[in-house]
């Protein structure tokens, strides 16, 4: 009669230890992802353009890409999260010609790693040239943005970082194969088929 409680107690102890090990593993992995996020966000902000890409188009007698400048600026927007960035695309030769504006929100998910949520601005004109007046973003609320359905999952590799869609939420074309949506490698930020190099 005394053996059953002992065996039960041993199983409970083993179960507790397994749970503790799993939790420890998750915590360690989360710390790895947090370190990688810190590394990514240390190099991501800045001013970029795709001048080199456009020049290559000209040499190849092709005009596939517009000359675009991209500015990514960290902003304090507590209602969207801690790691939030304002991104503005303009003509490379005329910053008054604005092509697009977005908000980038980054966070670490225990299971998925580094997750980027892209937000469309409900009233883009209100936030135009926000990189020059970052204080305006402190008043931004959830109603000012519309999150895009497809989030990006960033992963570190030997060359830098690559981002793909979360296949469970937004499957890419190509029979389920993961398609690179963005990358930061060798100082070049690739978004779609545009290659932006940091301007010096």
Steps between C-alpha positions, in 0.01 A plus 500: 500500500790730567654455154218653294518842667877495462476416128233767457716750682801413283294543183377837624856608577621391155206679339582819689861479393402451134271803515777702662746395228253590226433839658872558536552409134227742392650774715848441355363508144308819573821660626674398177221660294509814715874528440451456126224763499732744677764430237255552212359823639849637559570498125154547344425872559653745256470660159520277194472524123510260207722717280741212431211281386366771268847555352525125436163519322632779277813303412279204411271727294217415737277732701334265743553698821416854599767697685375486859632627832388329820529639851438277804482676837439366850204676662344492846149365446399323822160387375657301217782348699857560609684438171314718250641672190369750250595433136461750216577445133565797272646570159877477531542838330207679667405432865178695448367220278384245756428152365404320819486505880479211746554413862713196587442329833742234628453253785629161612259209502598197706418255220543704181806709587532857370164617368451820299155650460457753220243775545333716238425855614132595496587867435849505341511877453474550875827313555690609188868580563461359850873420506553875543253530789504172689315642801175492303490120525459498878131580444441226244220259593390163361229668294767693306635185335379188324716188549572298189381140510839347420766534767869445429712251692865605513778246543873549533734324259872515423458802271257702712122472532222377274124535537223275371127495555351285773391212277216403737344844476603616154623219273725615218452404140709207387338194652571597859867586447623789713578804289739765630302824541778714647864466597780697660834368384832673449355843570232456232132500591296305245123548493329305225720553194634839617853508642570794726854586608560721800581852385817653647 
